[in-house]
Amino acid sequence: MAPADRPSEQRQPSSAAPSQPAERAALAAAPPKGKLPRGPHLQAGVFLQAGNAEELKAKLQAQGVPVYIESRVQVGPFADRKEAERMREKLKAMGVATVLIVQ
């Protein structure tokens, strides 16, 4: 059995403060489940592919930047604003709040 496989020798999280900026950023970057970090934020990107967001996150963390990823659900596109508004009303009736994005 390898040392890491032995229950008595498994590595425990350290209570010592992280010494590297990237370590501090990684710890500060992950908000508790269900809670958004408070304070001013900068949006660094919006991506269709989750992998691209993860890549940017890793790049920023490596530089000691506090960073996290939010998830979004987009509905559409629609042929015109009127169609979008009809869907917005349907979603409202389902209890889903929306924000209209015009591009």
Residue pairs with C-beta under 8 A, 6 or more apart in sequence:
3 9
4 10
4 11
17 24
18 24
18 26
18 27
20 64
21 63
21 64
22 61
22 62
22 63
22 64
24 64
25 60
25 61
25 64
25 65
25 66
25 67
26 61
28 66
29 61
29 66
29 67
29 68
30 68
31 37
31 68
36 70
37 68
44 56
44 60
44 67
45 52
45 53
45 56
46 72
47 53
47 56
53 69
54 69
57 67
57 68
57 69
60 67
61 67
74 101
75 87
75 91
75 98
76 84
76 87
78 84
78 87
81 100
81 102
84 100
85 100
88 98
88 100
91 97
91 98
92 98
